[in-house]
Amino acid sequence: MSALIGGSGGFYSILESGAFLAGVLTESDYSQATLAIRGLSLGTAFERLAGQAASLGIESQADLAPVAQLVDLYVRTRASVYQALGFNLSMDDIQVLEMRRDIEVFARILAGEDLHTRFWHWLDRFYYEAYRPWRQAYHETVEDATERASSVLGGRNKTGVPPDTSLLPVQNPILRYPELTSAVQSGRVSVYFWSQPFGMSDIWTLLPGLLICSFDERGLLYNKFLTYADDLAGRARAWQIRLAWSFYASTAILVWITRRLPLSLGCLGPLSVSMPGSCGKLV
């Protein structure tokens, strides 16, 4: 991935940017989601973003070049959502700088741009040859988490009332950040819970009117893997497998094109088992 896009590596949220602009952040089908994203051109992406920005009272800078205009408007739009909820986020903060980096990379995979063909060829191979088979192996883990979330939240499809957050894992972003707690309980944002097989409990991202966050107990998959490793290799070799898991997990998350930040973590909707929601709705 680093060889394709350049730079020094790290976590990217390239598809979060694209899914947001294509309107498919909560689409769980890989083909449907990626077809919508890869069909975006610079013109259509900017047109859709401009509509979102206008609803927030944000205008584009007409004196900028087309790509710079897209990048600038995207960053200001996304940052304004956090600021509106009370987060002390300046345009020089690392979170904003990484938003800028992500949209700059995404601009290069738009239809007609220099990385479009190579990026989608790479992603399709990764998904169909590596990620989907691995994901299918942990289907029951995701289903268990989905049922647990449904039980805790009081159902899969709750609308009109804030979700009951009292039984959420303590590390859930809604409980950890007062700004999110207030926004969710007052109905200022809708909530979209989703479950993923990595067992990460505090990944989240904030968009206009929408909070997307994971619902998992910390280390669920990690603990299951260690149990499996111990049974398979015996305690004498468990440390080697633990080391391999640490490397695998970090690599999987990196290739998954997500990032984990104090204020924002990109999600990859098309590659997650999603549970769409509106202010506590869970499907």
JOGIPE-V82913 format. One line per field, one symbol per residue. ss: DSSP state (@ for helix, = for strand, . for the rest). phi: phi as a letter, one per 20 degrees, with the letter a starting at -180 (. if undefined). burial: + if it has 16 or more other ideal C-beta (glycine too) atoms within 10 Angstrom, else -. Layout:
ss->???
phi->???
burial->???
This chain:
ss->.@@@@........@@@@@@@@@.......@@@@@@@@@..=@@@@@@@@@@@@@@..........@@@@@@@@@@@@@@@@@@@.........@@@@@@@@@@@@@@@..=....@@@@@@@@@@@@@@@@@@@@@@.@@@@@@@@@@@@@@@...................@@@@.@@@@@@@@....======........====..=====.....@@@@@@@@@@@@@@.@@@@@@@@@@@@@@@@@@@@@.............@@@.===........
phi->.fffenndnoeccfffgffffemcgdeeegffffffffefdgfffffffffffffdmddfefeefgffffffffffffffffffeofecdfefgffffgfffffffgedfgnefdgffffffffffffecfffffffdgfffffffffffffenpebdcncfffefdfgfefgfeedgffgffffenfcedcebdbfemedcebbccgmbddbfcbegmgfgffffffffffdnffdffffffffgfffffffffflcbccgdbcfddgfdcedcfbclofcc
burial->----+-----++++++++++++-+++++-+--++-+++-+-+--++--++-++------+------+-+++-++++++++++--+-+-+---+-++-++++++++++++++---++--++-++--++---+---+--+--++--++-+++-++--+-+---++-+--++--++++-+-++--++----+++++++++++++++++++--+++++++---+++--+---+-----------+---+---+---++-++++-+-+++++++++++++++++++++
